[in-house]
Amino acid sequence: MTRVPLVGACRDRTAPTARFRRAPLRAPDAGRAVPARLRAAGWAARRRLTDGGTDRGANPVELAVVMPAVLVLLFGSIQIAAWFVARSTAMHAAQSGVNAQRVLEAPAGAGEARAKHFLGAAGDWLVGARTTCATTATEVTCTVTGKSLSVIPAVRFDVRQTAHGTVERWTNP
């Protein structure tokens, strides 16, 4: 880039107080004529942008029609994701309860206590959670039920997850 001194700023070009301005930039094809078809296309685009035509104001109307559907899809997908997280939380709580209850000589209620502790630490993805664990001589079953967190008002999906496991015990070979 070349620098051109301002007119009348300083007569000595080597002086440190001289002021400079930038030389004007020129397009590489500034001297050539624009072809007629490009000129016509430019005028057509300009006319299309500035004329009031019958489509004037159509974009806001289209947006007003489409936007509710977009918002329903957005919040619906978030609600479905919250349901999947609630299901996963319930399943992990049930598995945690089974793992606590199946230990050799585990006290009664150890599985339910562990599942409730897991749900308390996992957050509010599962609302109104209830845990039940049933133990037989050979098997433990824990069930966690509740409702998913609601993103859309008054929309809650039921969640029920069950985990099974065998009880640890001494057996004869």
C-alpha positions in Angstrom: 0.0 0.0 0.0 1.4 3.4 -0.9 1.1 6.4 1.2 0.5 9.8 -0.2 1.2 12.9 1.9 -1.7 15.2 2.6 -1.7 18.4 0.6 -0.1 21.3 2.6 0.6 19.1 5.7 4.3 19.3 5.5 6.7 20.2 2.8 9.5 18.0 4.0 8.5 14.4 3.4 11.2 13.0 5.7 10.0 14.9 8.7 8.5 12.8 11.5 5.5 15.2 11.8 4.3 14.6 8.3 0.7 13.3 8.0 -0.2 10.6 5.5 -3.4 9.4 3.9 -4.0 6.2 2.0 -4.1 6.1 -1.7 -7.5 5.4 -3.1 -8.1 1.7 -4.0 -9.2 1.0 -7.5 -10.9 -2.1 -8.8 -8.8 -4.1 -11.2 -11.3 -3.7 -14.0 -12.3 -0.1 -13.3 -11.5 1.1 -16.8 -13.5 -1.6 -18.7 -17.1 -1.3 -19.7 -19.7 -3.6 -18.1 -21.4 -6.0 -20.6 -25.0 -5.2 -21.4 -26.4 -8.5 -20.1 -24.7 -8.0 -16.6 -26.0 -4.4 -16.5 -29.6 -5.7 -17.3 -29.3 -8.3 -14.6 -28.2 -5.7 -12.1 -31.1 -3.5 -13.0 -33.5 -6.4 -12.8 -32.3 -7.3 -9.3 -32.5 -3.7 -8.1 -36.0 -3.4 -9.5 -37.1 -6.7 -7.8 -35.7 -5.4 -4.5 -37.2 -2.0 -4.7 -40.6 -2.6 -6.3 -43.6 -3.1 -4.0 -44.9 -6.2 -5.9 -47.6 -8.6 -4.7 -45.2 -10.5 -2.4 -44.4 -7.5 -0.2 -44.7 -8.5 3.5 -45.0 -12.3 2.7 -42.0 -13.3 4.8 -43.4 -12.2 8.2 -46.7 -13.9 7.4 -44.9 -17.1 6.5 -42.8 -16.9 9.6 -46.0 -16.4 11.7 -47.5 -19.5 10.2 -44.5 -21.8 10.5 -43.1 -20.6 13.8 -45.7 -22.3 16.1 -45.0 -25.7 14.4 -41.3 -25.2 14.9 -41.7 -24.4 18.6 -44.0 -27.4 19.1 -41.3 -29.6 17.5 -38.6 -28.0 19.6 -40.3 -28.4 22.9 -41.7 -31.8 22.0 -38.2 -33.1 21.3 -37.0 -31.6 24.6 -39.9 -33.3 26.4 -39.0 -36.7 24.8 -35.4 -36.2 25.8 -36.5 -35.5 29.4 -38.6 -38.7 29.4 -35.6 -40.8 28.2 -33.4 -39.3 30.9 -36.1 -40.1 33.5 -36.3 -43.7 32.3 -32.5 -44.0 32.5 -32.5 -42.5 36.0 -35.2 -45.0 37.1 -33.4 -47.9 35.6 -30.1 -47.0 37.3 -31.8 -46.5 40.6 -33.5 -49.9 40.3 -30.1 -51.6 39.4 -28.5 -49.9 42.4 -31.2 -51.2 44.6 -30.8 -54.7 43.3 -27.1 -54.6 43.8 -27.5 -53.5 47.4 -30.2 -56.1 48.2 -28.6 -59.1 46.6 -25.5 -59.0 48.8 -25.1 -62.0 51.1 -27.0 -61.5 54.3 -28.2 -57.9 53.3 -30.6 -56.3 55.8 -34.2 -55.9 54.7 -34.8 -52.6 53.0 -31.2 -52.1 51.9 -32.2 -52.1 48.3 -35.0 -49.5 48.7 -32.7 -47.2 50.7 -30.0 -47.4 48.1 -32.4 -46.7 45.3 -33.9 -43.7 47.2 -30.4 -42.4 47.8 -29.5 -42.7 44.1 -32.7 -40.9 43.1 -31.9 -38.1 45.6 -28.4 -37.7 44.1 -29.6 -37.9 40.5 -31.7 -34.8 40.5 -35.3 -34.1 39.6 -35.6 -35.9 36.4 -38.0 -38.4 38.0 -40.9 -36.7 39.8 -42.8 -38.5 42.6 -40.5 -41.5 42.5 -41.5 -44.6 44.5 -39.3 -47.7 44.9 -40.3 -51.2 45.9 -38.0 -54.2 46.3 -39.1 -57.8 46.6 -36.8 -60.6 47.7 -37.3 -64.3 47.4 -34.9 -67.1 48.3 -33.1 -66.8 45.0 -34.0 -63.5 43.3 -34.3 -59.8 44.0 -36.6 -57.5 42.0 -36.6 -53.7 42.4 -39.1 -51.5 40.7 -38.9 -47.7 40.4 -42.0 -45.7 39.2 -42.7 -42.0 38.8 -43.3 -39.3 36.2 -40.9 -37.6 33.9 -40.0 -33.9 34.4 -42.4 -31.7 32.5 -41.1 -29.2 30.0 -44.5 -28.6 28.4 -47.1 -27.7 31.0 -49.4 -30.5 32.0 -47.5 -33.1 29.9 -45.9 -35.8 32.0 -45.1 -39.3 30.9 -45.2 -42.3 33.3 -42.0 -44.1 33.9 -41.6 -47.6 35.3 -38.4 -49.5 35.3 -37.6 -52.9 36.9 -34.3 -54.6 37.6 -33.8 -58.3 38.6 -30.8 -60.1 40.1 -30.0 -63.3 41.9 -29.4 -63.4 45.7 -25.9 -64.3 46.8 -25.9 -67.5 48.8 -23.8 -70.5 49.7 -24.5 -73.5 47.5 -23.2 -77.1 47.5 -21.0 -78.1 44.5 
